[in-house]
């Protein structure tokens, strides 16, 4: 049995479209993102895609976690990791990262549409994060403090307000680039 917090082999992209069910066999496909990480990484990826497609239904999230924990109880460090993974604005980062690495002086129209959609969804992100943290509240006691360093003061303040709403202790530092 691995120790709590041990890094293990993870699929790295464990989502429904990488699981193939054929008669009595189950096959896992697409191992190009195979890596070592906390085992909750694959659970997070699987849950995030399903919950996204089901309007962040917390009852579905609770059901998935209960089924998972019948086989393997999530250690404390992985519960905390799940909360922070779900809080991260992944889609926003993907679009911004694509734009930054494309070295274009403008953002293509399709990416602008995606960004506008993500920003609209961001309005509901507090509900998403609250529904996920609620799943763990009875089993998780967080200690420590978040250190958020950012060069965008407006975004930093937005995050600090979010941390406060979620009762997460945080300290923000603004630094110009």
BELJO-V354695 format. One record per pair of residues at least 24 apart in sequence whose ideal C-beta (glycine too) atoms are under 8 Angstrom apart, sorted by the first residue. I is the first residue (numbers start at 0). J is the second residue. Records with the same first field share a line. If there is no record, write none. Layout:
# BELJO-V354695
I->J + J
This chain:
# BELJO-V354695
3->74 + 75 + 76 + 77
4->37 + 74 + 76 + 77
5->37
6->35 + 36 + 37
7->35 + 36 + 37 + 38
8->33 + 34 + 35
9->33 + 34 + 35 + 36 + 37 + 38 + 40 + 41
10->41 + 44
11->36 + 40 + 41 + 44
12->44
13->40 + 41 + 42 + 44 + 45
14->44 + 45 + 48
15->45 + 48 + 49
37->76 + 77 + 80
38->71 + 77
39->73 + 77 + 78 + 80 + 81 + 84
40->84
42->67 + 73 + 81
43->80 + 81 + 84 + 85
47->84 + 85 + 89
50->127
55->123 + 126 + 127 + 130
57->130 + 131 + 133 + 134
60->130 + 131 + 134
61->134
64->134
75->139
78->135 + 138 + 139
79->139 + 141
81->131 + 135
82->128 + 131 + 132 + 135 + 139 + 141
85->127 + 128 + 131
86->128 + 131 + 165
88->117 + 121 + 124
90->117 + 120
91->117 + 118 + 121
125->161 + 164 + 165
128->161 + 165
129->165
132->165
141->167
143->168
144->168 + 169 + 170
145->169 + 170
146->170 + 172
147->171 + 172
148->172 + 174
149->173 + 174
150->174 + 175 + 176
